[in-house]
């Protein structure tokens, strides 16, 4: 295994294209879009990703991504960020496992706040 290899990256990449229903009534769902890209100052981990939770009418409730153009910061800075309802905050990408854990924690929090799950 090479130094700096993220063993959880394969798990994240395998989720690309997956859409999963996350509540008993089938009204909330998550979508994963994850592709390898050349490493750059904006995407130093070599990924273009978007992990999103959607509500009954398709609205995005939670999102973790790095898909926006450089207007999110000075050119050359990583573009990782998270959306929660209408707010956008920077996200400090550590590795794929942490990204997945942080995403699922945010999904769980929103579903509980909305009374979808206990």
N, CA and C atoms as an extended XYZ file, in Angstrom:
354
Properties=species:S:1:pos:R:3:atomname:S:1:resname:S:1:resid:I:1 pbc="F F F"
N         0.865       -1.183        0.000 N   UNK     1
C         0.000        0.000        0.000 CA  UNK     1
C         0.902        1.234        0.000 C   UNK     1
N         0.641        2.165       -0.866 N   UNK     2
C         1.468        3.365       -0.947 CA  UNK     2
C         1.117        4.333        0.178 C   UNK     2
N         2.117        5.112        0.564 N   UNK     3
C         1.895        6.112        1.611 CA  UNK     3
C         0.854        7.116        1.130 C   UNK     3
N        -0.065        7.457        2.002 N   UNK     4
C        -1.095        8.411        1.639 CA  UNK     4
C        -2.307        7.768        0.991 C   UNK     4
N        -2.264        6.449        0.762 N   UNK     5
C        -3.423        5.761        0.166 CA  UNK     5
C        -4.574        5.757        1.162 C   UNK     5
N        -5.752        6.102        0.680 N   UNK     6
C        -6.960        6.121        1.504 CA  UNK     6
C        -7.739        4.838        1.211 C   UNK     6
N        -7.692        3.850        2.112 N   UNK     7
C        -8.373        2.591        1.826 CA  UNK     7
C        -9.897        2.721        1.732 C   UNK     7
N       -10.450        3.775        2.294 N   UNK     8
C       -11.905        3.968        2.221 CA  UNK     8
C       -12.337        4.607        0.899 C   UNK     8
N       -11.374        5.014        0.095 N   UNK     9
C       -11.702        5.667       -1.169 CA  UNK     9
C       -12.459        4.736       -2.115 C   UNK     9
N       -12.096        3.460       -2.142 N   UNK    10
C       -12.794        2.516       -3.015 CA  UNK    10
C       -14.269        2.423       -2.639 C   UNK    10
N       -14.562        2.433       -1.353 N   UNK    11
C       -15.955        2.396       -0.893 CA  UNK    11
C       -16.716        3.608       -1.407 C   UNK    11
N       -16.110        4.790       -1.267 N   UNK    12
C       -16.755        6.013       -1.731 CA  UNK    12
C       -16.965        5.968       -3.249 C   UNK    12
N       -15.953        5.570       -3.990 N   UNK    13
C       -16.063        5.504       -5.455 CA  UNK    13
C       -17.113        4.480       -5.896 C   UNK    13
N       -17.245        3.389       -5.150 N   UNK    14
C       -18.256        2.375       -5.482 CA  UNK    14
C       -19.682        2.896       -5.321 C   UNK    14
N       -19.864        3.955       -4.535 N   UNK    15
C       -21.198        4.525       -4.335 CA  UNK    15
C       -21.639        5.421       -5.495 C   UNK    15
N       -20.730        5.738       -6.409 N   UNK    16
C       -21.072        6.631       -7.519 CA  UNK    16
C       -22.316        6.129       -8.252 C   UNK    16
N       -23.292        7.007       -8.403 N   UNK    17
C       -24.512        6.681       -9.120 CA  UNK    17
C       -25.612        6.069       -8.262 C   UNK    17
N       -25.310        5.749       -7.014 N   UNK    18
C       -26.300        5.131       -6.132 CA  UNK    18
C       -27.320        6.154       -5.645 C   UNK    18
N       -28.573        5.732       -5.585 N   UNK    19
C       -29.654        6.495       -4.981 CA  UNK    19
C       -30.310        5.555       -3.979 C   UNK    19
N       -30.361        5.970       -2.715 N   UNK    20
C       -30.884        5.121       -1.652 CA  UNK    20
C       -32.028        5.813       -0.928 C   UNK    20
N       -33.124        5.115       -0.751 N   UNK    21
C       -34.237        5.624        0.049 CA  UNK    21
C       -33.847        5.453        1.514 C   UNK    21
N       -34.059        6.505        2.328 N   UNK    22
C       -33.558        6.472        3.704 CA  UNK    22
C       -34.645        6.641        4.763 C   UNK    22
N       -35.900        6.455        4.393 N   UNK    23
C       -36.939        6.496        5.408 CA  UNK    23
C       -38.022        5.470        5.082 C   UNK    23
N       -38.769        5.051        6.107 N   UNK    24
C       -39.768        3.993        5.904 CA  UNK    24
C       -40.858        4.339        4.896 C   UNK    24
N       -41.199        5.604        4.744 N   UNK    25
C       -42.255        6.002        3.805 CA  UNK    25
C       -41.728        6.217        2.391 C   UNK    25
N       -40.412        6.191        2.225 N   UNK    26
C       -39.832        6.342        0.901 CA  UNK    26
C       -39.840        7.763        0.369 C   UNK    26
N       -39.927        8.746        1.263 N   UNK    27
C       -40.022       10.132        0.799 CA  UNK    27
C       -38.700       10.899        0.873 C   UNK    27
N       -37.698       10.366        1.511 N   UNK    28
C       -36.378       11.002        1.589 CA  UNK    28
C       -35.357       10.043        0.983 C   UNK    28
N       -34.413       10.594        0.227 N   UNK    29
C       -33.433        9.757       -0.442 CA  UNK    29
C       -32.088       10.461       -0.524 C   UNK    29
N       -31.039        9.661       -0.667 N   UNK    30
C       -29.686       10.200       -0.833 CA  UNK    30
C       -29.170        9.804       -2.207 C   UNK    30
N       -28.284       10.651       -2.726 N   UNK    31
C       -27.667       10.402       -4.029 CA  UNK    31
C       -26.166       10.630       -3.909 C   UNK    31
N       -25.402        9.766       -4.553 N   UNK    32
C       -23.944        9.857       -4.552 CA  UNK    32
C       -23.443       10.036       -5.976 C   UNK    32
N       -22.636       11.060       -6.192 N   UNK    33
C       -21.944       11.261       -7.461 CA  UNK    33
C       -20.477       11.460       -7.086 C   UNK    33
N       -19.642       10.507       -7.479 N   UNK    34
C       -18.235       10.536       -7.079 CA  UNK    34
C       -17.385       10.064       -8.248 C   UNK    34
N       -16.463       10.906       -8.694 N   UNK    35
C       -15.565       10.514       -9.778 CA  UNK    35
C       -14.148       10.968       -9.466 C   UNK    35
N       -13.203       10.203       -9.975 N   UNK    36
C       -11.792       10.608       -9.870 CA  UNK    36
C       -11.532       11.718      -10.885 C   UNK    36
N       -10.746       12.688      -10.484 N   UNK    37
C       -10.282       13.751      -11.374 CA  UNK    37
C        -8.802       13.957      -11.096 C   UNK    37
N        -8.090       14.587      -12.005 N   UNK    38
C        -6.682       14.876      -11.702 CA  UNK    38
C        -6.591       15.763      -10.457 C   UNK    38
N        -5.667       15.448       -9.589 N   UNK    39
C        -5.450       16.283       -8.402 CA  UNK    39
C        -5.062       17.685       -8.844 C   UNK    39
N        -5.619       18.680       -8.150 N   UNK    40
C        -5.342       20.081       -8.463 CA  UNK    40
C        -5.373       20.849       -7.148 C   UNK    40
N        -4.962       22.098       -7.163 N   UNK    41
C        -5.061       22.872       -5.921 CA  UNK    41
C        -6.501       22.947       -5.398 C   UNK    41
N        -7.486       23.020       -6.301 N   UNK    42
C        -8.883       23.109       -5.887 CA  UNK    42
C        -9.426       21.768       -5.402 C   UNK    42
N        -8.913       20.678       -5.963 N   UNK    43
C        -9.379       19.325       -5.611 CA  UNK    43
C        -8.158       18.448       -5.338 C   UNK    43
N        -7.459       18.734       -4.243 N   UNK    44
C        -6.184       18.061       -3.978 CA  UNK    44
C        -6.314       16.558       -3.741 C   UNK    44
N        -7.502       16.083       -3.395 N   UNK    45
C        -7.704       14.655       -3.150 CA  UNK    45
C        -8.060       13.904       -4.429 C   UNK    45
N        -8.120       14.602       -5.577 N   UNK    46
C        -8.365       13.944       -6.854 CA  UNK    46
C        -9.773       13.402       -7.010 C   UNK    46
N       -10.745       14.072       -6.380 N   UNK    47
C       -12.144       13.647       -6.447 CA  UNK    47
C       -13.040       14.808       -6.812 C   UNK    47
N       -14.074       14.501       -7.539 N   UNK    48
C       -15.185       15.420       -7.732 CA  UNK    48
C       -16.371       14.679       -7.129 C   UNK    48
N       -16.966       15.257       -6.090 N   UNK    49
C       -18.014       14.518       -5.395 CA  UNK    49
C       -19.191       15.399       -5.020 C   UNK    49
N       -20.342       14.742       -4.907 N   UNK    50
C       -21.560       15.372       -4.428 CA  UNK    50
C       -22.377       14.291       -3.723 C   UNK    50
N       -22.556       14.450       -2.419 N   UNK    51
C       -23.356       13.534       -1.610 CA  UNK    51
C       -24.530       14.353       -1.095 C   UNK    51
N       -25.754       13.965       -1.427 N   UNK    52
C       -26.909       14.801       -1.108 CA  UNK    52
C       -28.052       14.002       -0.503 C   UNK    52
N       -28.777       14.663        0.400 N   UNK    53
C       -30.043       14.163        0.949 CA  UNK    53
C       -31.145       15.024        0.374 C   UNK    53
N       -32.209       14.368       -0.095 N   UNK    54
C       -33.332       15.087       -0.695 CA  UNK    54
C       -34.621       14.776        0.050 C   UNK    54
N       -35.505       15.763        0.109 N   UNK    55
C       -36.791       15.620        0.759 CA  UNK    55
C       -37.868       15.178       -0.205 C   UNK    55
N       -39.122       15.111        0.285 N   UNK    56
C       -40.237       14.585       -0.503 CA  UNK    56
C       -40.446       15.249       -1.863 C   UNK    56
N       -40.191       16.527       -1.984 N   UNK    57
C       -40.402       17.184       -3.280 CA  UNK    57
C       -39.110       17.285       -4.086 C   UNK    57
N       -38.074       16.567       -3.636 N   UNK    58
C       -36.801       16.569       -4.351 CA  UNK    58
C       -35.830       17.644       -3.907 C   UNK    58
N       -36.258       18.508       -2.973 N   UNK    59
C       -35.371       19.580       -2.528 CA  UNK    59
C       -34.155       19.020       -1.792 C   UNK    59
N       -32.997       19.652       -1.997 N   UNK    60
C       -31.781       19.235       -1.303 CA  UNK    60
C       -31.842       19.749        0.130 C   UNK    60
N       -31.697       18.834        1.081 N   UNK    61
C       -31.702       19.189        2.496 CA  UNK    61
C       -30.292       19.231        3.064 C   UNK    61
N       -29.437       18.357        2.567 N   UNK    62
C       -28.043       18.268        3.009 CA  UNK    62
C       -27.208       17.967        1.776 C   UNK    62
N       -26.027       18.540        1.713 N   UNK    63
C       -25.111       18.210        0.633 CA  UNK    63
C       -23.674       18.432        1.051 C   UNK    63
N       -22.822       17.522        0.660 N   UNK    64
C       -21.376       17.678        0.814 CA  UNK    64
C       -20.815       17.576       -0.591 C   UNK    64
N       -20.086       18.591       -1.029 N   UNK    65
C       -19.554       18.534       -2.384 CA  UNK    65
C       -18.378       19.475       -2.575 C   UNK    65
N       -17.808       19.364       -3.760 N   UNK    66
C       -16.737       20.266       -4.189 CA  UNK    66
C       -16.939       20.602       -5.656 C   UNK    66
N       -18.204       20.718       -6.039 N   UNK    67
C       -18.551       20.853       -7.448 CA  UNK    67
C       -18.723       22.282       -7.937 C   UNK    67
N       -18.568       23.258       -7.078 N   UNK    68
C       -18.773       24.646       -7.498 CA  UNK    68
C       -17.513       25.236       -8.108 C   UNK    68
N       -17.675       26.242       -8.949 N   UNK    69
C       -16.498       26.928       -9.481 CA  UNK    69
C       -15.773       27.710       -8.387 C   UNK    69
N       -14.669       28.287       -8.759 N   UNK    70
C       -13.773       28.923       -7.793 CA  UNK    70
C       -14.348       30.147       -7.101 C   UNK    70
N       -15.598       30.523       -7.352 N   UNK    71
C       -16.151       31.700       -6.685 CA  UNK    71
C       -16.409       31.446       -5.202 C   UNK    71
N       -16.207       30.228       -4.726 N   UNK    72
C       -16.385       29.907       -3.306 CA  UNK    72
C       -15.175       30.333       -2.482 C   UNK    72
N       -14.154       30.795       -3.105 N   UNK    73
C       -12.952       31.209       -2.391 CA  UNK    73
C       -11.945       31.703       -3.397 C   UNK    73
N       -10.780       32.012       -2.896 N   UNK    74
C        -9.749       32.461       -3.824 CA  UNK    74
C        -9.327       31.307       -4.716 C   UNK    74
N        -8.984       31.628       -5.926 N   UNK    75
C        -8.573       30.608       -6.895 CA  UNK    75
C        -7.437       29.761       -6.305 C   UNK    75
N        -7.532       28.468       -6.481 N   UNK    76
C        -6.495       27.575       -5.990 CA  UNK    76
C        -6.780       26.995       -4.621 C   UNK    76
N        -7.818       27.458       -3.938 N   UNK    77
C        -8.152       26.896       -2.629 CA  UNK    77
C        -9.100       25.719       -2.814 C   UNK    77
N        -9.018       24.729       -1.925 N   UNK    78
C        -9.963       23.621       -2.017 CA  UNK    78
C       -11.405       24.122       -1.951 C   UNK    78
N       -12.279       23.474       -2.705 N   UNK    79
C       -13.661       23.920       -2.816 CA  UNK    79
C       -14.627       23.061       -2.008 C   UNK    79
N       -14.112       22.220       -1.141 N   UNK    80
C       -14.977       21.356       -0.347 CA  UNK    80
C       -15.879       22.200        0.551 C   UNK    80
N       -17.159       21.836        0.576 N   UNK    81
C       -18.101       22.556        1.423 CA  UNK    81
C       -19.319       21.679        1.690 C   UNK    81
N       -20.144       22.140        2.618 N   UNK    82
C       -21.367       21.404        2.940 CA  UNK    82
C       -22.542       22.357        2.919 C   UNK    82
N       -23.657       21.825        2.502 N   UNK    83
C       -24.915       22.572        2.469 CA  UNK    83
C       -25.814       21.968        3.536 C   UNK    83
N       -26.526       22.809        4.229 N   UNK    84
C       -27.568       22.337        5.135 CA  UNK    84
C       -28.712       23.308        4.986 C   UNK    84
N       -29.786       22.819        4.394 N   UNK    85
C       -30.916       23.670        4.042 CA  UNK    85
C       -30.384       24.792        3.164 C   UNK    85
N       -30.401       26.034        3.599 N   UNK    86
C       -29.939       27.113        2.705 CA  UNK    86
C       -28.567       27.678        3.064 C   UNK    86
N       -27.868       27.048        3.997 N   UNK    87
C       -26.546       27.551        4.370 CA  UNK    87
C       -25.446       26.736        3.686 C   UNK    87
N       -24.334       27.407        3.418 N   UNK    88
C       -23.162       26.766        2.839 CA  UNK    88
C       -21.979       27.108        3.728 C   UNK    88
N       -21.247       26.077        4.143 N   UNK    89
C       -20.077       26.275        4.990 CA  UNK    89
C       -18.901       25.466        4.431 C   UNK    89
N       -17.686       25.941        4.640 N   UNK    90
C       -16.523       25.157        4.195 CA  UNK    90
C       -16.515       23.791        4.888 C   UNK    90
N       -15.965       22.823        4.213 N   UNK    91
C       -15.823       21.479        4.774 CA  UNK    91
C       -14.364       21.070        4.657 C   UNK    91
N       -13.791       20.595        5.743 N   UNK    92
C       -12.390       20.192        5.772 CA  UNK    92
C       -12.295       18.706        5.447 C   UNK    92
N       -12.076       18.387        4.170 N   UNK    93
C       -11.974       16.997        3.728 CA  UNK    93
C       -10.731       16.360        4.325 C   UNK    93
N       -10.913       15.252        5.038 N   UNK    94
C        -9.783       14.515        5.607 CA  UNK    94
C        -9.519       13.242        4.807 C   UNK    94
N       -10.571       12.449        4.607 N   UNK    95
C       -10.484       11.220        3.830 CA  UNK    95
C       -11.905       10.756        3.511 C   UNK    95
N       -12.009        9.727        2.685 N   UNK    96
C       -13.321        9.259        2.237 CA  UNK    96
C       -14.170        8.733        3.392 C   UNK    96
N       -13.557        8.009        4.324 N   UNK    97
C       -14.317        7.449        5.450 CA  UNK    97
C       -14.919        8.555        6.304 C   UNK    97
N       -14.147        9.595        6.573 N   UNK    98
C       -14.640       10.715        7.370 CA  UNK    98
C       -15.740       11.458        6.627 C   UNK    98
N       -15.565       11.655        5.320 N   UNK    99
C       -16.604       12.296        4.515 CA  UNK    99
C       -17.913       11.520        4.625 C   UNK    99
N       -17.858       10.207        4.456 N   UNK   100
C       -19.069        9.388        4.544 CA  UNK   100
C       -19.682        9.456        5.939 C   UNK   100
N       -18.863        9.379        6.966 N   UNK   101
C       -19.376        9.447        8.340 CA  UNK   101
C       -20.022       10.799        8.613 C   UNK   101
N       -19.376       11.877        8.186 N   UNK   102
C       -19.928       13.221        8.393 CA  UNK   102
C       -21.242       13.397        7.630 C   UNK   102
N       -21.290       12.872        6.400 N   UNK   103
C       -22.506       12.965        5.604 CA  UNK   103
C       -23.650       12.212        6.281 C   UNK   103
N       -23.414       10.964        6.666 N   UNK   104
C       -24.482       10.174        7.292 CA  UNK   104
C       -24.919       10.774        8.619 C   UNK   104
N       -23.997       11.373        9.355 N   UNK   105
C       -24.375       12.037       10.610 CA  UNK   105
C       -25.296       13.227       10.323 C   UNK   105
N       -24.984       14.014        9.303 N   UNK   106
C       -25.826       15.158        8.935 CA  UNK   106
C       -27.190       14.683        8.447 C   UNK   106
N       -27.223       13.598        7.663 N   UNK   107
C       -28.497       13.033        7.201 CA  UNK   107
C       -29.342       12.621        8.397 C   UNK   107
N       -28.742       11.890        9.326 N   UNK   108
C       -29.447       11.424       10.517 CA  UNK   108
C       -30.007       12.598       11.321 C   UNK   108
N       -29.203       13.636       11.493 N   UNK   109
C       -29.636       14.818       12.255 CA  UNK   109
C       -30.851       15.470       11.599 C   UNK   109
N       -30.809       15.672       10.303 N   UNK   110
C       -31.923       16.327        9.601 CA  UNK   110
C       -33.170       15.445        9.634 C   UNK   110
N       -33.024       14.155        9.424 N   UNK   111
C       -34.184       13.264        9.458 CA  UNK   111
C       -34.834       13.252       10.847 C   UNK   111
N       -34.011       13.310       11.894 N   UNK   112
C       -34.557       13.376       13.255 CA  UNK   112
C       -35.260       14.708       13.485 C   UNK   112
N       -34.650       15.804       13.056 N   UNK   113
C       -35.263       17.138       13.221 CA  UNK   113
C       -36.599       17.219       12.514 C   UNK   113
N       -36.719       16.546       11.385 N   UNK   114
C       -37.959       16.580       10.599 CA  UNK   114
C       -38.991       15.551       11.094 C   UNK   114
N       -38.608       14.754       12.101 N   UNK   115
C       -39.517       13.751       12.645 CA  UNK   115
C       -39.695       12.545       11.743 C   UNK   115
N       -38.781       12.344       10.824 N   UNK   116
C       -38.863       11.237        9.879 CA  UNK   116
C       -38.424        9.935       10.547 C   UNK   116
N       -37.405       10.041       11.412 N   UNK   117
C       -36.930        8.889       12.173 CA  UNK   117
C       -36.876        9.295       13.646 C   UNK   117
N       -36.978        8.302       14.542 N   UNK   118
C       -36.942        8.634       15.986 CA  UNK   118
C       -35.566        9.057       16.456 C   UNK   118
